Amino acid sequence: MDYYTLLKFVHIVGFILLGGGLLAVFMSELQAYRTADLRVFAEAARYTAVFYDSFVISGALLVAISGFFLTLELGIGFFDEPWLVGMWGLFLLEFIEGNTITRIQFRKTLRRSQEALAHGGPLTAELRGEARGVLNQIAHFLDIPLFTVIVYCGTVRPDSWAHVLTAMGIGLSVAVLLIIFVPRLSNPNEGQA
């Protein structure tokens, strides 16, 4: 296996881990949205932390390292192609957001849910509200649509800014729809909390 093929393989494995981790985090967060049971909420918070720390972070590191060396191997500048700028620009945005806003939120939710569970308390509206802050929802529901745009940029390699910006616009539109509708649709037990 030559160097380029090895880098490409590592890049693909990184994207599989990253995408799988983001989907697993999305599903565990969805479970937390749906429940009125503190035990299920705390378990979902634990799974979010496990999936994020195991799959998302390791996948992101593989993507970042292999992507850097792939760009050098291909001999193109980091600012020469719209698809490449879109790909690494969105990746950096997601990486920074994921390791600041998202990490702070899921760690706080995990800690608070474990404390409530240890004290035998119910799932309070306050605890549920902290996990569902507007900034937290925006960060959470941006992940999969922007990841999809990153994959689009890397696989289709659009050579015009119009295509990259259109993909970003579609991704942001999907994220807005998720932010508006998923919490409402996935919370049948809200009145019982």
N, C-alpha and C positions, 0 to 999 in steps of 0.2 A: 504494500500500500504506500503510495507516494505521499509527500507532505501535504499537498493540496487536498487530496482525497481524505486524509486523516482529519484535517481541519474542518472540512465540510461535514464529515461524519459527527465530529464533536459538536459542531454548531447545530446540527439536526437533533442530536440527543439532548442538547441544552434546551432547544425549543420544545421538545416533547415534555421534558421535566417541567419547564416553565408553564406551558399551556395546561398540562395535567394538574399541576399544583394550583393554578389560578381557578380552574374549574372545580377542583376539590374544595378550595376556600369558598368559592361562590356557593356551592351546595351546603357546606356547613353553616355559612352565614344565613342562607335561606332557611335552614332548619331552625336557627335561632330566631328568625323573624316569625316563624309559624307557631312557635310553642308558647304556652302559658305555664309550663312546668319548669321550675328552676333547675332540676337535675338535667333535663334535656338541653336547656339553655347553657348550663355550665359545660356539659359534654361537647356541645357545638363550639363553644369558645375554645376548649382544649384542642379539638380537632383543627380549628382554624389555625391556631398557633403551630401545631405539629405539621400540617400541610405546608404552611408558609415557610417555616424554618427548614423543613426537609427538602421539599421539591422546588418551591419558587426561588428561594435564595440560591440553591445549588445550580438550578437551571439558568438563572440569570448570570451567575458567575461564568458558567461554561459558555453561554452566548456572548458575553462581553469579551472574554479572553480570545475565544476562537474567532469572533467577528473582527476584532482588531487585527489579528494576524492574517485573516482572510483578505481584508482590505489591502494590507501590505503586499500579500502574495499576488493579488490581482493587479497590483500596480496602478490602482486608481486613487485619486486624492479623496480625502474624507468629505470634501465639499464639491466634488466634480459632478456628481450625479444626483438628480432629485430623489430617486428612490433610496439612495444610500443616506442622504441627509435626513430624509423622512424616517428611515429605519432607525438610525442611531439616535436621532433627536427624540423620537417618541420613546425609544428604549431608555434613554437617560431620564426623561421626564417620569416615566413609570418607575424606574429604579429609585430615583430620589423620593418620589411620592410614597412608594411602597415601604421605604426604610425610614420614613419620617411619620407622616400622617397615619398611614395604615398600621405600622408597627406600634405606635403609641396607642392607637385606639384598641387594637385587638389584645395587647398586653394588659391595658387597663380593664377591659371587659373581662378578660380571663381572671385577673386578680380579684376584681370585685365580685364576680360570680362565685369563685372559690370561697371567698370570705362569707358571702351570704349562705352558701351551702354548708359551710362549717358551723354557722350559727343556727341552722335549721330554718332560716327565714324563707318567705315566699319570693317569687320573682316580682319585684316591685316595678311600678311604672317608672320610677327614677332610674333604676338599673337598666331597664329596657330602653329608656329615652337616651341614656348616655351612649349606648351601643348604636343608636340610630340617629345621632346628630347629623345635621345637614352636610357638614364637611366630610364626615365619615361615609355617608351614603354616596356622595359624589365620588370620593376616592375609590370606594368599593365597586361601584357600577361602571366606572371608567375602565377598569382593568381588562376585561375580556374584549370589549369593542376596540380599544387601542392596541391590544395584543394582536387582534385580527388584522388591523391596518399594518402593523409591523410585518406580519407574515405576508400580507399582500405585497408590500414594498419589496421584500426579499425574494419572493417567488416570481411575481409578474415583472418586477423591475421597470416600472413606468418611467419613461424618459422625459416626461413633461411635468412641470409643477402643477398644471391644471389637474392631472390625474391624481397626484399625491394629495393635493388639497381637497379634491372631491372625496377621496377615500377618507380623509380625516373628518370632513364634514359629515359623511355618512356615519362614521364611527361615533362622533359626538352626538349625532341625532339619536342613534340607538341607545347610547348611554343615558341621554335625557329621558327617553321613553322608559328605560329600566328604572331610573330614579323615581319617576312619577308612578308607574304602575305596579312594579313588583312588590313594594311594601304593602300596598293596598290589597293586592290579590293574594298575597301569601300570608295574611294575618287574620285567619278566621276566628281566632280566640282572643282578640284584643280586649273585648269587654270583660273577659274572665281574669285578666292579669291584675 
